[in-house]
Amino acid sequence: MGSSTYDRAWHEARELALPPDLVASPLAVRPYDLRHSALSTWLNAGVDPTEVAERAGNSVEVLMTRYSKCLYGRQALANRRIDALLDEYG
């Protein structure tokens, strides 16, 4: 199979599998990006960045520099966690 055929199939599948806002994002633009997707998913799940970096064979610095931009929808969760902690003090 030619690379142009593979590339076209990948992009068509991606558009079918992802919601429009994620299609416009860098998530899984290329097949290799599945690694990025996996690591970002682990980070989104709340797995400690040190653990994710170790499993990926990266440093935490590389992990956060390379993969944190792929995090999706974390701001609201972070705000809830901050509010919950502040409520404990309050």
C-alpha positions as CSV (number, residue, x, y, z in Angstrom):
1,M,0.0,0.0,0.0
2,G,1.4,3.4,-0.9
3,S,2.0,6.0,1.8
4,S,-0.5,8.4,0.2
5,T,-3.2,5.8,0.5
6,Y,-2.3,5.0,4.1
7,D,-2.2,8.7,4.9
8,R,-5.6,9.4,3.3
9,A,-7.2,6.4,5.2
10,W,-5.7,7.6,8.5
11,H,-7.1,11.1,8.1
12,E,-10.5,9.8,7.1
13,A,-10.6,7.4,10.1
14,R,-9.5,10.2,12.4
15,E,-12.3,12.5,11.3
16,L,-14.8,9.7,11.9
17,A,-13.4,8.8,15.3
18,L,-12.9,12.2,16.9
19,P,-15.3,15.0,17.7
20,P,-14.7,18.2,15.6
21,D,-12.8,20.1,18.3
22,L,-10.3,17.2,18.6
23,V,-10.0,16.8,14.8
24,A,-8.7,20.4,14.8
25,S,-6.2,19.6,17.6
26,P,-2.8,17.9,17.2
27,L,-4.2,14.6,18.7
28,A,-3.3,11.7,16.5
29,V,-2.5,13.7,13.3
30,R,-0.1,10.9,12.3
31,P,-0.1,7.2,13.3
32,Y,3.0,7.8,15.5
33,D,0.9,10.3,17.4
34,L,-0.9,7.3,19.0
35,R,2.1,7.3,21.4
36,H,1.4,11.0,22.2
37,S,-2.3,10.1,22.6
38,A,-1.5,7.3,25.0
39,L,0.8,9.4,27.1
40,S,-1.7,12.3,27.1
41,T,-4.5,9.9,28.0
42,W,-2.5,8.7,31.0
43,L,-1.8,12.3,32.1
44,N,-5.5,13.1,31.6
45,A,-6.4,10.1,33.8
46,G,-4.4,11.7,36.6
47,V,-1.5,9.3,36.5
48,D,1.5,10.9,38.1
49,P,3.8,12.5,35.5
50,T,6.8,10.7,37.0
51,E,5.1,7.3,36.4
52,V,4.1,8.2,32.9
53,A,7.6,9.4,32.1
54,E,9.1,6.2,33.4
55,R,6.7,4.0,31.4
56,A,7.4,6.1,28.3
57,G,11.2,6.0,28.8
58,N,11.3,9.8,29.0
59,S,12.3,12.3,31.6
60,V,9.5,14.3,33.3
61,E,10.9,17.4,31.6
62,V,10.6,15.8,28.2
63,L,7.2,14.4,29.0
64,M,5.7,17.8,30.1
65,T,7.4,19.7,27.3
66,R,6.4,17.3,24.6
67,Y,3.0,16.0,25.7
68,S,1.4,18.5,28.0
69,K,0.1,20.5,25.1
70,C,-2.1,17.6,24.1
71,L,-3.9,17.6,27.4
72,Y,-7.6,18.1,26.9
73,G,-10.2,19.5,29.3
74,R,-8.0,19.6,32.3
75,Q,-8.6,23.2,33.4
76,A,-12.1,22.5,34.8
77,L,-10.8,19.5,36.7
78,A,-7.8,21.5,38.1
79,N,-10.2,24.3,39.2
80,R,-12.5,21.7,41.0
81,R,-9.5,20.2,42.8
82,I,-8.2,23.7,43.8
83,D,-11.7,24.7,45.1
84,A,-12.0,21.4,47.0
85,L,-8.7,21.9,48.7
86,L,-9.5,25.5,49.6
87,D,-12.8,24.4,51.0
88,E,-10.9,22.1,53.3
89,Y,-9.1,25.1,54.7
90,G,-12.1,27.3,54.9
